[in-house]
């Protein structure tokens, strides 16, 4: 049987009135937002801004970049959770992950379980941000964009 002639029946929504694709985009959006807030908070509260800036400098980046990354992670995380400018915020956060692949994770090899954490996780995270940008806001967004 040819797949071209086979049609799947529409799937029942998990939540009445919300398309499953919109629900999936929402779950991804909120999960990404929580992860960004967690990473931003880690840099702010545990490593401290000065410690994070010193770490960035040890990698050859300007220390001021650490403050921009912390702000992007925290503000971007909140925006994603709320569903505000989801597509743009997702794309704006991709360079943060690509930068983390460049240094420090790239030198540690592929697998994130390697000493120093390889680039596997930040690469996957960057891909999920691109997927989120393609999917859009999903349901329950404060500022739904037009598709």
C-alpha positions in Angstrom: 0.0 0.0 0.0 1.4 3.4 -0.9 1.9 5.9 1.8 0.8 8.7 -0.6 -2.7 7.2 -0.7 -3.0 6.4 3.0 -4.6 9.1 5.1 -4.5 9.1 8.9 -7.7 10.1 10.5 -7.5 13.4 12.5 -6.2 12.8 16.0 -8.5 13.7 18.9 -7.1 16.7 20.9 -5.7 15.8 24.3 -7.3 19.1 25.6 -10.6 19.9 24.0 -10.4 23.0 21.8 -6.6 22.9 21.6 -4.9 21.3 18.7 -2.3 18.7 19.7 0.4 20.5 17.6 -0.3 23.7 19.6 -0.2 21.8 22.8 3.2 20.2 21.8 4.6 23.7 20.9 3.5 25.0 24.3 5.1 22.1 26.1 8.3 22.6 24.2 8.2 26.4 24.7 7.7 26.2 28.5 10.3 23.5 28.9 12.9 25.6 27.0 12.0 28.6 29.1 12.4 26.7 32.4 15.8 25.4 31.2 17.0 28.9 30.3 15.9 30.4 33.6 17.6 27.5 35.4 20.9 28.1 33.6 20.7 31.9 34.0 19.9 31.5 37.7 22.8 29.1 38.1 25.2 31.8 36.7 23.6 34.5 38.7 23.1 32.9 42.1 25.6 30.1 42.3 28.5 31.0 40.1 27.8 34.8 40.7 28.0 37.4 37.9 31.7 38.1 38.7 32.5 34.4 38.7 30.7 33.8 35.5 32.5 36.8 33.9 35.8 35.4 35.0 35.0 32.0 33.5 34.1 33.7 30.2 37.4 35.5 30.3 39.2 32.2 31.0 37.7 30.9 27.7 38.9 34.0 25.8 35.6 35.8 25.7 35.1 39.3 27.0 33.8 39.3 30.6 31.0 41.6 29.7 29.6 38.8 27.4 28.7 36.9 30.6 26.3 39.6 31.6 24.6 39.6 28.2 24.3 35.8 28.3 22.8 35.8 31.8 20.3 38.5 30.8 19.4 36.6 27.6 18.9 33.4 29.4 16.7 34.9 32.1 14.7 37.3 30.0 14.5 34.8 27.1 13.3 32.1 29.5 10.6 34.3 30.9 9.5 35.3 27.4 9.3 31.7 26.3 7.3 30.6 29.3 4.9 33.5 28.8 4.7 33.0 25.0 5.9 36.5 24.1 7.7 36.9 20.7 8.4 33.1 20.8 9.8 32.8 17.3 12.2 35.7 17.7 13.3 34.8 21.2 14.0 31.2 20.1 16.1 32.4 17.3 17.9 35.0 19.4 18.9 32.3 21.9 20.5 30.0 19.3 23.8 32.0 19.3 24.0 31.4 23.1 24.1 27.7 22.5 26.4 27.9 19.6 28.8 29.9 21.7 28.7 27.3 24.4 29.5 24.7 21.7 32.5 26.8 20.5 33.8 27.1 24.1 33.8 25.3 26.5 31.9 22.2 25.3 33.3 21.8 21.8 36.8 20.9 23.1 35.3 18.2 25.4 34.1 16.0 22.4 30.6 15.1 21.4 29.1 13.3 24.4 27.8 15.4 27.2 28.9 12.8 29.7 32.6 13.5 28.8 34.6 15.4 31.3 33.8 19.1 30.8 30.5 18.2 29.0 30.7 17.6 25.3 28.7 19.6 22.7 25.9 17.0 22.3 23.4 18.7 24.7 23.9 22.3 23.6 23.6 21.2 19.9 20.4 19.4 20.7 19.1 22.4 22.6 20.0 24.7 19.7 18.0 22.5 17.3 15.0 22.5 19.7 15.1 26.3 19.6 15.0 26.3 15.8 12.1 23.8 16.0 10.3 26.1 18.4 10.8 29.0 16.0 9.2 27.0 13.2 6.3 25.8 15.4 5.5 29.2 16.8 3.8 30.1 20.1 1.5 27.2 20.6 -1.4 27.5 22.9 -1.7 29.7 26.0 0.7 32.3 24.7 0.3 35.9 25.9 1.2 37.3 22.5 0.3 34.8 19.8 2.0 35.6 16.5 0.3 35.2 13.2 1.5 32.1 11.3 
